[in-house]
Amino acid sequence: MRRVLACCLCLMFPALVQAGPTFLWSDEFDGGGLYDDTGEIVTFAPGGHVVIAGASHDGVAGSDMLVRMLHRDTGAELWSRRIPAFDESDMAVSGVGWDEAGNLIVGGHILGCVG
């Protein structure tokens, strides 16, 4: 029971300190055509910028893995990287993290057969 109570208090504390959330910016990404683009994981870089990882389908082969970094204050894209799918298989992101040097590490897997 202590764990549940501690989590509830941690989740409520920011609401007690701030008057309410403020909408700063939004971003929209279109990988092309009428295909789906999904954000699966959202995290923050050591400098506070937003990193979004997910899938994007550009109409060639399968869905690609896509990672984008957006500026924390404006939402402007700082960089993006598309990791293409193989054959007709889809790429999927499984996790993201940072090493001690501040490098982004992205893990994923292939959905389907390769070759």
N, C-alpha and C positions, 0 to 999 in steps of 0.2 A: 504494500500500500504506500510506502514511503516514496518509491520510485514514481508512481503515478502522481502523487501530490507534488513532488519536486518538479516534474515536467509541467504540470499545470501552472505552478507558480512561475517557472521560467518563461512560459508562453505568455502569461499575463503581465509580467513585469514591463516589457516595452510599451504595452498599452497604457500602463499606469504612468509612465514617465512622459510619454508624448500625448498630445491632444488627439492625434489621429493621423493616419497615413496621408501622404501628399503625392499626387500623381505628377511625376516628373517628365516622362517621355514614353513613347511606344515605338516599336519597330515592326516592319512587315518585310518578309522575305518571300520572293517568288523565284523558285528554281527554274521555271520555264514551263510554258504550255499549260495544260490543264491537269498537271500531275501534283501529287501530294508532297508537301514539305512538313516535317514534324520536328518540334523541339522536344527532345527526350530528357535532357539533363541541363540544368542551369546551375552555375556556380560562379564564384568570384575569384578573380586573379589577385595576387598579393597586393597590387596597387588599387584594388577596388573595382576594376573594370569587370563587366559582365561577360561570361563565357557561356555560350549556348551550343550544345552538341546534339545532333539528331540525324535524320535521314532526309535526303532530297532526291527527287527523281527528275532527271532532265530529258527523259524520253529515249535515252541510249542505254541499252542493256538493262540492268536492274537499278535499284535504289542505291545511291551513293551515301557515304557517311559525310556529314558536313559539320564543321566546327567554325564558329564565328566569335570574335571578340568585339564587344560594343563599348563605347566610351561611357563611363559611369555617370557623367553629368548630362550628356547630350543624346546618348543612344546612337551616335554616329559609328559606322563600322570602322574599326581599326584594322582588322584583317579577317580573312576567311580562308579556309582550306577545305577543298573537296577531295575525299579519298574515293576513287571510282570503284564501282562494283566489277566483279569478274563475270564474264559470260552473261547469263541471264539471272545470276544470283543477286541477292540483296546484301548490302553491308548494313550492320547495325552497331550502334555505340552501346557499350556496356558500362563504362565508367570513365571518369576524368579525375585527375589529381595533379598535384604540384610536387616536384622534387625539391631538395634543399637549395638548389641553385636558382629556383624560380622558373624552371622549365615545365611546360604543360605536358602531361602524359595522358594519352587517349587510348583506351582499350575498346575492342569491339570484336565482332565475329561475323562470319559469312553465313547467310541463310540459304542453303542449297548446295549443290555440287559444283566443284570447280574442275575444269578440264575437259 
